[in-house]
Structure formats: structure tokens, C-alpha cells
């Protein structure tokens, strides 16, 4: 295993990490500022970005920092469900049994919002999978919530196609209610290099394990997408272990990167 060979305490480029071990950069700071505003004064938030760019990390950090007395967040990621199923999922996540009929489910959610200690925030991850009817239902839900105190709020998080869906005329009313929006972009080359160093440091490794030219090459190959950077860097670590070396140079990177070329 490469941990022993490279004298690492943990896997530096694992898919899942604790909040304390999450990489923090300017993109994350900007996204968190907008989400904090949503909790305080907004009604509907929109976070978009390519797959693997760090939306889940942003959400994890945001949700972890919420104070229960300030905001209760309900996280829903099964966004591909039909509209009725999605609303029932929300009610179930709220710890209640869904009532019969969509109108009664609307009432149930709004009643639950009125009883919440703080703001009730419904977070829909993978929101690009929501169909048109589901988006209409969500719009009606917050439209009906205008007189609810504390207010009911929504956060939609999804990949780039979500923006194209929202541009359709039928969703104009929903778009007009978006209080905060943020597009999470890939890392710059400098950020990618610092990201690799940070991940190695978290695992007890040395930043010199990867040549500087290799860090730049990983960024270019991965287009600055953290998940792909993780995959490439891990492939390099495995290749270094197989070759019984403790330094990742350009030659080793080229061998590892060749595994990512689809036929």
C-alpha cells in the first residue's frame, strides 16, 4: 500500500474528508459569504458548477457551521424523484409522515416551517436533475411561505445544466426569487499546486513528493477540477509505489496519466 511506502498517515486525496480537513480557498470564502446572506436575509439560493469542482465541500462546510437555533437545514439529494415523491421526501426528512394529497403536503411543510426554532432551509443537491414540474412545486412552496415566520428558504445546488433549465420562460417567477447565486469554478494553476501541497500536508507527507512541473501538469490535465486532481494524484502515488520510488517526476506522471485515456 502506498501509505506505508511513502510514509503517509492517511490517504491524502480521498473523496471524502472531515470538515477540518477540507481545503479552503477564495472560491469557498465567496460561496460561504453568499450562503450566510441567504440564511440571514435571502429566500432562494443557487449554487452551480461542473461535476467535481467542490460544491459538496462548500455545502459540507456551510451546513457544519450552521447554528441550530439560527437555521435548521434539511438536505435532499434524491432530486431525480417525481414531484410528488420529492415533496414526500422533504416531509420524511422533517421527521413526519406525509399526508395524502399535494395540497396537504404543502400545508404540512409550511406548518413545520412555522414551528421551527429558526429558519427552515431546504437544500436540494443535484438540482440539475429536478424536472420542470418539481421546480414549479418548489416555487409555489416559497410563494406560499411569504407569511410564514420564520421564513422557509430554498437552496438549489447543481451542475451547469441547471442554469439552462432555469432560463426557460416557465421558470421566470422562480428565477426572480433567487436572492443569491454563485458559480463555483475550477481551481487556477496556483490554487491547484497549493491544493496538492495542502492535501499532502494533511496526510503527513512532504510537498516535495511531487515535482513542481508535475503539479502543474496535473492541473492542466484535470482542468483544475479537484476531484480529477485527486484521481490523478492518487494514480501517481500508486505508480510510485509500484516502481519503488519516493519522488514523482514528469516521467512517472506521464505513465500514471496514460491510465486516464479512454479508448
N, C-alpha and C positions, 0 to 999 in steps of 0.2 A: 504494500500500500504506500502511496506517495507521501503520506503524513510522516511515517517513520523515516523514509529515505531522505526527505527534505527537512526533517526535524520541525514539523509544524504541529501546533497544539490542536488545531481543528481545521476543517475544510474551509479555505479562505473564500471560495467562490460558490458557496452553496446557494440554492434557490431561495431558501427561507432563512431569515435571520431574526434575532430578537430586536426589539426597538432600540436598545442601547447600542447594538452593533450595526445599525443602518447608516449608510453613507448619507451625509448631509452636504448639500451644495446650494448655490444660489437659486437654482430651479426649485428646489424643495422649499426654501425660505419664501420665495414668491408665491408658491402654491399654498403654503400654510397660512400666509397673510390673508389670502382671499377666502380661505375656508373659515378662518377665525371671524372675518367680517360676516360671512354667511350666517354663522351662529348668532352673532350679535344683532345684525340689522337686516340681513337678506331674507329671501324667500325661496329662491331656486338657484342652485349652483350647477355649473357644468365644467367637468374636467375631462379633457381628451388628450390623446397621444397614441403613437404607434404601440404595437404589442411589445412588451419587454422593456419599455422606456423608463419605468419606475412608478407607474400610477399606484400599484399596490403598496409600494413602500411609502408613498406620500399618504395614502389612506391610513395605513397602519400607524404612522407617526401621529397623524391628526386625531384618529379615534382614541389612541392611547392617552393623549393629553387632555381629553375632554373631562370636565368635572361633572359628575352625575347630577348634582343639584343645578347645574347650568344647562346641560343638554343630555338627553337620552337618545342615543343613536341606534337605529335598527338597520343592520346590514343585510342586504339581499343580493345574492349573486346569481340566482337562477332566473335570469332575465329573459330566457327563451320561452318561459311558460306562457300559455294563453292568458289574455287579460284577466279573466275570472280567477284563474289559478294563481296569478301573481298577487291579486288583492287578498286572496285567502292565505297565501304565504305570509304576507305582511301581518295579518291578524294573528296567525300562528306564532310568528316571531315575537309578537307583542304578548304572548303567553295566554291567548284566549282562543276559544273555539269559534270558527267563522259562522256567522248567521247565514240563513238562506236568503238568496236574492242579492244582487249587486247593490241596490239602494241601501239595504240594511247593513251591508259590509262597509259601505261609505260611512254610514252613521256610526258604526262600531269603531272605525279608525278615528274619526273626529272626536267621538266621546272619549276615547283613550288619550288623545292629544290634550283634551281639556283637563284630564286628571293627572297629567304628567307633572312632575315636580318642577321641571324646567322645560325648555324647548324640546319638542319631539322631532327628530331628524330622521327621515327615511333615506337610506343610502342604497342606490341601485348600481351595483358594479356590473360590468359587461353590458352596459346600457345600449350599446350598438345593436344588441340582439332583441331589443324591445320592438314589437311591431307597432303599426300606426294606431291601432285601437288601444293598446296599452298606454301609449303616450297620451292619448286623449283622456283616458281614465285618470291618469296622474294629474293632468292639467285641471280636470274637473274637481279632483280631490283638493288641490290647493286653492282653487277658486272658491270652493265651499268653505275653506278654512279661514276666510278673511275675518270672521267674527270670533274665531276661537282664540282664547287666551289661556295659556301661552300658544303661540302660533305653531302650525305644522309646517315643516320645511322639507324640501327635497334636494338631494344631491345626485346627479347623474354622472357616472364615470364610465367612459368607454373609448373605443378606438376611433380613428378618424372618420369612418363611415357615418358615425352618429351625427356629425356636423352636417353632412349632406342630407341626411334624413330630416333634420330639424329645419333645413332651408325650404322644405316643401310648404306650399301655401297653407295646407291644412293644419300646420303646427305653428302658425304665426302667433296665435294667442299664447302658446306655451313659451316660445322664444322671447316674447315681450316681457315675460315674467322672470327671465334669467337675471338675477342680481349680480352674480359674479361668474366669470368664466376664465378658464386658464388652459392653455395648450402646453402640455409638458413635452419638451423637445429632447432629442438625443444629446449626449454629452459632447462638449468640444474636445479637441485632441488633448489640451492641457488637463481638462477635467477627467478624461479617461485615464491618463497617466497617473494622476493623483488618486483616482478611484482604485486602480490596481495596487498602488502602494498602500492605501488605507486597508484594503482587504487583506493584504499580506501581513500588515502590522497587527490587525485584529487576530490573526491566526498565529502570531508569534514568529512570523517569517521576516526576512530581510528584503527590502525593496530592490536590492542589487541582484536578487534571484533572476529577475527579468532584465535583459539589456534594455537601455532606453529606446533603441531602434525597434525592439520587439514590441514594447508598449505602444509605440506609435503605429506599428503595423497592425496590432490587434485592434486599435481604434479604427483604422481605415477599413479593415476587413469587416468589422462589426457595425460600421457606420455610427459609432458612438452609442449603440443600444446596450445598456448594462447587462441584460440577460444574455445577449450573444457574446459580450465581453467575458462574462462568467464561463460560458461554454468553451470558448477558445482558450482562455487561460487554464481551465481545468485540463483540457486536452494537452496543453503544453506540459503541465505538471506530470501527467501520466506518461507522456513521451519521455520526459527527463528521467523518470523512474525506470522506464523500460531500458533506457540507454545507460543507466547508472551514472548520470552526470548531475551536478548541482548548480548548473547555470544554463539559462535558456537563452540561446543566441538565435540569430536570423535563420540559420540552417535548421535548427530544431523547430522553430516556429513554422517554417515552410512545410515541414513534414507533418506537423500537427494540423495545420490549416488545410492540407490536402484532403483530410478526412471529411471536411465540410463541403466539399464539392459534390453536388448531386449529379448522378449520371444523366 
